[in-house]
């Protein structure tokens, strides 16, 4: 039973991480995610690259849901991705409501991943 719960959590956290990949489509989609103007071409390039990286992490987490040998790396990638964003957001003076919303989602995703990690350890 714990294997199923762990897999479901990996899929959910993978989808959470992959969701920003819609930013690949352009500035309009990035604005809907972050509430910021991405008309400056260099910033748009950086954010689209971020969208690719988050999409890859999300895909990896979803694959790890079904490949137990990938789950340790999935825990590292998931926590590193989400908690680093939370730390950077908290270091800012007055992050925007959009950034705070993303940080809150990453805290929730990290909490889910922590549940999966505990189940993983108990199963081992």
FIMI-391254 format. One record per residue (C-alpha): residue number from 1; residue in one letter; y, x, z. Coordinates in steps of 0.2 Angstrom, whole numbers, padded with zeros to 4 digits. Each point is the difference from the previous one (the first is absolute). Layout:
BEGIN
<node nr="NUM" rest="a" v="Y" u="X" w="Z"/>
...
end
This chain:
BEGIN
<node nr="1" rest="x" v="0000" u="0000" w="0000"/>
<node nr="2" rest="x" v="0012" u="0014" w="0004"/>
<node nr="3" rest="x" v="-0003" u="0007" w="-0017"/>
<node nr="4" rest="x" v="0007" u="-0016" w="-0008"/>
<node nr="5" rest="x" v="0015" u="-0001" w="0011"/>
<node nr="6" rest="x" v="0004" u="0019" w="-0004"/>
<node nr="7" rest="x" v="-0002" u="-0004" w="-0018"/>
<node nr="8" rest="x" v="0012" u="-0015" w="0001"/>
<node nr="9" rest="x" v="0013" u="0010" w="0009"/>
<node nr="10" rest="x" v="-0001" u="0013" w="-0013"/>
<node nr="11" rest="x" v="0003" u="-0012" w="-0014"/>
<node nr="12" rest="x" v="0014" u="-0009" w="0009"/>
<node nr="13" rest="x" v="0009" u="0017" w="0005"/>
<node nr="14" rest="x" v="-0004" u="0006" w="-0018"/>
<node nr="15" rest="x" v="0009" u="-0015" w="-0007"/>
<node nr="16" rest="x" v="0015" u="0002" w="0012"/>
<node nr="17" rest="x" v="0001" u="0018" w="-0006"/>
<node nr="18" rest="x" v="-0002" u="-0004" w="-0019"/>
<node nr="19" rest="x" v="0013" u="-0015" w="0000"/>
<node nr="20" rest="x" v="0015" u="0011" w="-0003"/>
<node nr="21" rest="x" v="-0008" u="0006" w="-0016"/>
<node nr="22" rest="x" v="0009" u="-0015" w="-0008"/>
<node nr="23" rest="x" v="0015" u="0012" w="0001"/>
<node nr="24" rest="x" v="-0008" u="0009" w="-0016"/>
<node nr="25" rest="x" v="0007" u="-0014" w="-0010"/>
<node nr="26" rest="x" v="0018" u="0005" w="0003"/>
<node nr="27" rest="x" v="0016" u="-0002" w="0011"/>
<node nr="28" rest="x" v="0000" u="-0019" w="0001"/>
<node nr="29" rest="x" v="-0017" u="0001" w="0008"/>
<node nr="30" rest="x" v="0005" u="0014" w="0012"/>
<node nr="31" rest="x" v="0015" u="-0010" w="0005"/>
<node nr="32" rest="x" v="-0011" u="-0015" w="0005"/>
<node nr="33" rest="x" v="-0010" u="0012" w="0011"/>
<node nr="34" rest="x" v="0013" u="0010" w="0008"/>
<node nr="35" rest="x" v="0016" u="-0010" w="-0002"/>
<node nr="36" rest="x" v="0009" u="0015" w="-0007"/>
<node nr="37" rest="x" v="0008" u="0004" w="-0017"/>
<node nr="38" rest="x" v="-0010" u="0012" w="-0011"/>
<node nr="39" rest="x" v="0012" u="0002" w="-0015"/>
<node nr="40" rest="x" v="0002" u="0019" w="0003"/>
<node nr="41" rest="x" v="-0014" u="0007" w="-0012"/>
<node nr="42" rest="x" v="-0005" u="0014" w="0012"/>
<node nr="43" rest="x" v="-0003" u="-0012" w="0015"/>
<node nr="44" rest="x" v="-0009" u="-0012" w="-0012"/>
<node nr="45" rest="x" v="-0012" u="0015" w="-0005"/>
<node nr="46" rest="x" v="-0003" u="0005" w="0018"/>
<node nr="47" rest="x" v="-0004" u="-0018" w="0005"/>
<node nr="48" rest="x" v="-0011" u="-0003" w="-0015"/>
<node nr="49" rest="x" v="-0010" u="0015" w="0005"/>
<node nr="50" rest="x" v="-0001" u="-0006" w="0018"/>
<node nr="51" rest="x" v="-0007" u="-0016" w="-0008"/>
<node nr="52" rest="x" v="-0013" u="0010" w="-0009"/>
<node nr="53" rest="x" v="-0005" u="0009" w="0016"/>
<node nr="54" rest="x" v="-0001" u="-0015" w="0011"/>
<node nr="55" rest="x" v="-0011" u="-0009" w="-0014"/>
<node nr="56" rest="x" v="-0012" u="0015" w="0000"/>
<node nr="57" rest="x" v="-0001" u="0000" w="0019"/>
<node nr="58" rest="x" v="-0003" u="-0019" w="0000"/>
<node nr="59" rest="x" v="-0014" u="0002" w="-0014"/>
<node nr="60" rest="x" v="-0008" u="0014" w="0010"/>
<node nr="61" rest="x" v="0000" u="-0011" w="0016"/>
<node nr="62" rest="x" v="-0008" u="-0014" w="-0009"/>
<node nr="63" rest="x" v="-0013" u="0011" w="-0008"/>
<node nr="64" rest="x" v="-0003" u="0007" w="0018"/>
<node nr="65" rest="x" v="-0004" u="-0018" w="0006"/>
<node nr="66" rest="x" v="-0016" u="0002" w="-0010"/>
<node nr="67" rest="x" v="-0004" u="0018" w="0001"/>
<node nr="68" rest="x" v="-0003" u="0005" w="0019"/>
<node nr="69" rest="x" v="0001" u="0019" w="-0004"/>
<node nr="70" rest="x" v="0019" u="-0003" w="-0006"/>
<node nr="71" rest="x" v="0005" u="-0009" w="0016"/>
<node nr="72" rest="x" v="0005" u="0015" w="0010"/>
<node nr="73" rest="x" v="0012" u="0006" w="-0014"/>
<node nr="74" rest="x" v="0006" u="-0018" w="-0001"/>
<node nr="75" rest="x" v="0004" u="0000" w="0018"/>
<node nr="76" rest="x" v="0010" u="0016" w="-0002"/>
<node nr="77" rest="x" v="0009" u="-0006" w="-0016"/>
<node nr="78" rest="x" v="0004" u="-0018" w="0007"/>
<node nr="79" rest="x" v="0007" u="0006" w="0016"/>
<node nr="80" rest="x" v="0010" u="0014" w="-0008"/>
<node nr="81" rest="x" v="0007" u="-0011" w="-0013"/>
<node nr="82" rest="x" v="0005" u="-0015" w="0012"/>
<node nr="83" rest="x" v="0005" u="0010" w="0016"/>
<node nr="84" rest="x" v="0010" u="0012" w="-0010"/>
<node nr="85" rest="x" v="0011" u="-0014" w="-0007"/>
<node nr="86" rest="x" v="0002" u="-0008" w="0017"/>
<node nr="87" rest="x" v="0006" u="0017" w="0008"/>
<node nr="88" rest="x" v="0012" u="0003" w="-0014"/>
<node nr="89" rest="x" v="0007" u="-0018" w="0001"/>
<node nr="90" rest="x" v="0002" u="0002" w="0019"/>
<node nr="91" rest="x" v="0009" u="0016" w="-0002"/>
<node nr="92" rest="x" v="0013" u="-0008" w="-0010"/>
<node nr="93" rest="x" v="0016" u="-0008" w="0009"/>
<node nr="94" rest="x" v="-0002" u="-0018" w="-0004"/>
<node nr="95" rest="x" v="-0012" u="-0002" w="-0014"/>
<node nr="96" rest="x" v="0002" u="-0015" w="-0011"/>
<node nr="97" rest="x" v="-0009" u="-0016" w="0003"/>
<node nr="98" rest="x" v="-0011" u="0004" w="-0015"/>
<node nr="99" rest="x" v="-0005" u="0017" w="0006"/>
<node nr="100" rest="x" v="-0003" u="-0007" w="0017"/>
<node nr="101" rest="x" v="-0011" u="-0013" w="-0008"/>
<node nr="102" rest="x" v="-0010" u="0013" w="-0009"/>
<node nr="103" rest="x" v="-0002" u="0010" w="0016"/>
<node nr="104" rest="x" v="-0006" u="-0015" w="0010"/>
<node nr="105" rest="x" v="-0013" u="-0003" w="-0014"/>
<node nr="106" rest="x" v="-0006" u="0018" w="0002"/>
<node nr="107" rest="x" v="-0001" u="-0002" w="0019"/>
<node nr="108" rest="x" v="-0011" u="-0015" w="-0003"/>
<node nr="109" rest="x" v="-0011" u="0009" w="-0013"/>
<node nr="110" rest="x" v="-0001" u="0015" w="0012"/>
<node nr="111" rest="x" v="-0006" u="-0011" w="0014"/>
<node nr="112" rest="x" v="-0013" u="-0008" w="-0011"/>
<node nr="113" rest="x" v="-0006" u="0017" w="-0006"/>
<node nr="114" rest="x" v="-0001" u="0005" w="0019"/>
<node nr="115" rest="x" v="-0012" u="-0014" w="0003"/>
<node nr="116" rest="x" v="-0010" u="0006" w="-0015"/>
<node nr="117" rest="x" v="0000" u="0018" w="0007"/>
<node nr="118" rest="x" v="-0006" u="-0006" w="0017"/>
<node nr="119" rest="x" v="-0014" u="-0010" w="-0008"/>
<node nr="120" rest="x" v="-0005" u="0015" w="-0011"/>
<node nr="121" rest="x" v="-0001" u="0011" w="0015"/>
<node nr="122" rest="x" v="-0010" u="-0013" w="0010"/>
<node nr="123" rest="x" v="-0012" u="-0002" w="-0015"/>
<node nr="124" rest="x" v="-0003" u="0019" w="-0001"/>
end
